[in-house]
Amino acid sequence: MADVKELAKARYELLVKGWCNNQDIQQFWPCGYRSAKKIMNEINEEVAKEGKKALEGGVHVSRLIKKLNTSETKIRKDYAELNGI
C-alpha cells in the first residue's frame, strides 16, 4: 500500500489530469481491480441516467471525487502540506 505522501501525489496528479481509468482509480482509492471496476461502472451508470455519454474506458475525476466523498480542495491541501508547498 502506498504511503500518505505517495497517495497525496497520485491523487493530485489525477486531479490535474482530469480523468482516470481503472488503474488510476486503484491508485486514487487504494483498492483492487474489482472494486475499482465497480466504482467506475457506478459512475458511468450515473452519467447515463443523466442522459450524458460516459467516457470510454474512464471517468472524470470530478465524479470520482464526489463518489468517494472527498474534495478537490482537500486533495490540493494534502498535496501542498506533504510537499512543503
Backbone hydrogen bonds, N-H to C=O, Kabsch-Sander energy under -0.5 kcal/mol:
donor,donor_aa,acceptor,acceptor_aa,energy
7,L,3,D,-2.4
8,A,4,V,-2.6
9,K,5,K,-2.1
10,A,6,E,-2.6
11,R,7,L,-2.6
12,Y,8,A,-2.3
13,E,9,K,-2.7
14,L,10,A,-2.1
15,L,11,R,-2.2
16,V,12,Y,-2.3
17,K,13,E,-2.1
18,G,14,L,-2.3
20,C,59,V,-2.6
25,I,21,N,-2.2
26,Q,22,N,-1.8
27,Q,23,Q,-1.4
28,F,24,D,-2.9
29,W,25,I,-2.8
31,C,26,Q,-0.7
36,A,32,G,-2.3
37,K,33,Y,-2.7
38,K,34,R,-2.3
39,I,35,S,-2.3
40,M,36,A,-2.5
41,N,37,K,-2.7
42,E,38,K,-2.4
43,I,39,I,-2.2
44,N,40,M,-2.4
45,E,41,N,-2.2
46,E,42,E,-2.0
47,V,43,I,-2.2
48,A,44,N,-2.2
49,K,45,E,-2.2
50,E,46,E,-1.2
51,G,48,A,-1.8
52,K,47,V,-2.1
57,G,55,L,-0.8
58,G,55,L,-0.8
59,V,20,C,-2.4
61,V,18,G,-2.0
63,R,60,H,-0.6
64,L,60,H,-1.6
65,I,61,V,-3.0
66,K,62,S,-1.9
67,K,63,R,-2.5
68,L,64,L,-2.1
69,N,66,K,-1.4
70,T,65,I,-2.1
75,I,71,S,-2.2
76,R,72,E,-2.6
77,K,73,T,-2.6
78,D,74,K,-2.9
79,Y,75,I,-2.2
80,A,76,R,-2.4
81,E,77,K,-2.8
82,L,78,D,-2.3
83,N,79,Y,-1.1
84,G,81,E,-0.8
85,I,80,A,-2.7
